[in-house]
């Protein structure tokens, strides 16, 4: 599997404070069947991560992980707050490109409220040549109440990322129900861990893929679409098989 949202870098945001904490996440990812994981540190007011800091830490974590015998490749990236994404220049945005794809950006969807300028921001970034992935909108109360609000964005080419712990119920019923609704409405495209620690908001992508209730769809969400993002390609069509009604809770 390919995990395109994690906070695996040490000492840069609210992820692990030390390299050993990074190792714990990577070992959990390896045990979960993840081969590549994008380091997407926060880029926002409280964690104003610079691209050179992210790039340096990705290199250090990869080197240390290889030395420790951990066979998970750490890829560059960033989880960009909407305001920061709008303010950064093209060069910085490309360096924060998701998984090393300079034309793909992971945008942090807020947990509260609906950004009034979201559609304008999406339009401006797309006209600058970026493809956008919205991180964890299923955790937002506005989306939970009205999931169809995402449809105009999806119709405009935006991809939606669900958090694994939302899909399998670890983050509560509201997030799980919203995940199910977005999947049923074909408004979700990939699952990622958003892992901050091995034991808190843990990796759990295999469990989430199983909870989807359709093996082909789980594969599409955790392998096919992430691989297309990394390659800068159009995601393959969503599988058309029938999945079990509802999500399996763990």
Secondary structure, DSSP 8 states (H G I E B T S, - for coil): -EEEEE--STTSSSS-SSHHHHHHHHHHHHHHT-SEEEE--EESSSSB--HHHHHHHHHHHHHHHHHTT---EEE---EEEHHHHHHS-HHHHHHT-GGG-TTEEEEE--SSS--TTHHHHHHHHHHTT-EEEEE-GGGSHHHHH-GGGGHHHHHTT-EEEEEHHHHTTTT-HHHHHHHHHHHHTT---EEE--BSSSSSS---HHHHHHHTS-HHHHHIIIIIHHHHHHHT------------SS----
